[in-house]
């Protein structure tokens, strides 16, 4: 293996919102990257997304790949319960929740775990593909054939997610895994990015060599109505 993984993170409140309730973590020392998008309003989103990042940030180095995966699952489950308990203490109907997408990499292999509609993309040999699948109401409608993919982002209920860390019930994480190839470019991002820029536009910028700072800046310049956050993980020779 003659390549390495290099990462860069960027986040911005966006063009409208005064607060940034996203949180990011880069742990190249253990092969871990995290993007979390908090929800709940009135600062509750900050609490949720930062709790996820704090829990991931203290995972010790030196773990085997299977141990690292187990630690991520255990810590996310613990944060899930803690957020539910804190929401209950704050009163009826309160929500402290956050979407999350996690990338783990070890050797020539990667895995993605996620809950909610924060996404992971992979640009490989010039083609952009979505690695994750949204846990959202509009994605369910697309899967049922009652809504077209191109209509999803503009749907009036496009912001309704069906899974999140801290949401009601048990935490359900989806996972996909695969092999890493030299030249691969991974992009983890919150919905503030892909609801402002089309996937084709994001792919064009990645193909052109743009980093996540340039991509986030472009989204904000287009008037992003939500927080915009992204981590780029590039496989470089």
N, C-alpha and C positions, 0 to 999 in steps of 0.2 A: 504494500500500500504506500504510494508515493504522494498522497494528498493529505490535506488537513481541513478541518472545518473552521471557518472564520465567521464571526457574527457581529451584527450591529443592531442596536435598538433605537427607536425613535417614538416619541409620544407627544401629543399636543391636545389641548382642550377642544380644539376646533374653532370654527368661525362664529359660533353662537353661544355655546355654553360657557359659563364662567368657571366651572369646576371641572377638574379632570378626575374621573372615577375609574380610569384604567390603571393597571399596574403591570410592570414588566420585570422579568428576571432573566439574566444570562448567567449560566454556570458552566462555561466551557471546560472548567476543571474536572467536572464529572459527566459532561455530555448531557446537559439539561437546560432547556429554555422554556419559559412560561409566559403566556399572555392571558391576562384576566380582565374582564369588563364588568365592573360592579353595577348593581341595580338596586333600587329601593328608595332613591331620592333623599333629600335633606342630609347628605353626607353619609348615608348608610352604604351607598355603593363603594365609597372609599374604604369603609371598614371591611367589607367582604373581599374586595380584590386585594387589598393589602394583607389581609389574613392569609390568603392563599400564598402570596409571594413570600411572606415571612416564614410560613411552614416549609416551603420548598427551599428557602435560602439557607436553612441550617441542616440540611441532609449532609451527613458526613462523607468525605471522600473515601476512596478505597473499597467501595462496594462492588460486588459482581453485578453484571447486567440484570440478572433476575432479582437480586436484592434491591437494586435501585428502583426497578419497576414496582416491587412490592412496597417500598417506602413511599413512593409517590401515591400509590393507591391508599395506603393506610393514612397518610397525612391529609390527603384530600377528604377522606371519610371523616377524620377527626374535625377538620375545619367545618365540614358540612353540619355536623352535630352541634358544634359550638355556635355557629351562626343561627341555627334554628333556636337554640336556647336563649341567645341574646335577643333575638326578635321577639320571643315570647315574653321576656322580661320588659321589653319596651312597650308592650301593650297589644291588644287585639288588632289583627290585620296588618301588623308591621312586617316588613320583609327586609332581610339582609341577605342578598344573594349575588352571585357572580358567575358569569360564563367563564370557561377556562379551556385553553388548548395548550397541551404540553408536548414538547418534542424531546425524545431521548435518543441519543446516538452512542453507539459503542462499536468500534471496529468498522466493518462495512455495512452495519445494519442500523436501521432507525425504527422508532415506533412513535405513534401519535396517540395521545389520549385526550378526550374532550367531552365537555358537556355544554350544551347551548349552541350559540351561533357565531362564536369566534372561530375563525377558520385557519386551515393550513393549506397552502398551495405548493406545488412543485413545478419548477421550470426545468425540463430535461430535453436536451437536444432541440431547443427552440419551441417546444410545445408546453403550454401551461395547463396543468390539471389540478383539480380540487381534490385534495387528499381526504378531507373531512366531509361529513354530511350534516347539515344544520339540524339541530333539535329545535324546530320552530313550527308554528302553526302553518305558515305558508309552505314549508317543505312538505308537511303532511298532505296539504292540498295538492301540491305538485305530484307527489307519489300516487295520490288517488286519481290523478288525471283530471281534476276539476279546475286546475290553475296551470297556466303555462309558465315555464321557467322564467321567461323574459318579463312576465308580469309580476313576479314574486316581490321584487324589491320595492315596487310602487304600490303594493297592496296596502290598504288602510290598517291591516293587522300584521304588517311585516315585522313589527317589533315584539310580537308575542312569542316568547320562548317556552319550550315544553320541558326542558331540563336545565338545572343550574346547581352549583354548589350553594347550599343554604336554602334551596327551595323545599317545599313540602314533600314528605315521603322519603324513601331511601335514595341515596345518590347512585345514579346509573351513569357509568362512563363507557363510551365506545372506544375501541382501539383498532388501529390498523398498523401494519408493519411492512417493511420492505428493505431492499438493499440500496445502498448509496453508490452512486457512480460519479466519477470525476466530472466536474462541470455542473453538477446539480446545484440549483438555487432554491432553497426553501424559504417560504414567506409565511409567518404566523401573524395574524392580524385580527383586530376587532371589527365589528360591523360598521363602524364609522368610516372605514376605508372603502369597503366594497359597496356600500350604499351611496357613496359619492362618486366613485369611479367604476366603470364597467370592467369586468374581468379582462376583456380584450385590451383595454387601455393599460391595466396593471401589467399584463403579460408583455405588452410592447415596451414598457419602460424597463422591465427586467431583462428582456432580450437586448435592449440597447445598453445595458450595463449600469442602469440607475441603481443606487442603493436605497435603503428604506428611508433615509432622511429625505432624499429627493422625492420619493413617492408620497410620504406623509405631507411634505410641504406642498406638493401639487394638490393633494386632496383638500388641504386647508385653504389654499388659494382659490379653490372652486366653491368655497362657501360651506364646507362640511358642517352639518347641523349637529353632529355628535362628536365625542372625543375620538381621535384618530391615533391608533397605536399599532406598531408593527415591529417584528424582529426578523431580520434576514439572516439565514445561515447558509453560507456558500461553501461548496466543496472545491477547494482551490489546489492546483498542482504545486 
